[in-house]
Amino acid sequence: MALPTISRLSAFWFLPFLVSQRKREDYDGVPVVRGMAAFGDDGSASFRGKMDQGSAFTLMNMTAEDVLEETAAKLRSALEMPEVNGILIFSCVVRHMVLMHRNPLEEMELAEEILGSTPFMMGYVAGECCPTSEKNGAHVNRFHNYSLVALVL
């Protein structure tokens, strides 16, 4: 039986996988999320973003409620920081696609509701980069899929 290709498996384009890259020398114990793009004829899988050979991954499920709950929690947390002059918000375009069946602007409307008069800019991006941990006193940035990054100014 042939494995499905991305053209016949479009739903998989939006399935996130939690990836543990334990075999990396610089692995800090913080897993990243990658989206699977396609299966190969040999049984391999292609992911959106770098995955080292030998990485372990776990299938996750993301619903519109999950997206909105995470957005609300992240933005409320951002407002708790001292001296918030504005917030730049970068949400993965796939989070937007998860909301498409309900209301494609729902995440932005939620941001408007929570942030009130706090100035903000929000946009959708294809891949997010943010620090996940510290090493030798410096932040370690990781490239992600399916995440929301908020930069408090």
Protein Blocks (a to p, Z undefined) as FASTA:
>chain_A
ZZddfklmmmlmmpccddddfkbmklghiacddddfbdcfkopacdeddddehiacdddd
ddfklmmmmmmmmmmmmmmpghifbdcddddfklmmmmmmmommlmmmmmmmmnmmaccd
ddddehiaddfbdeehiacddddehiacdddZZ
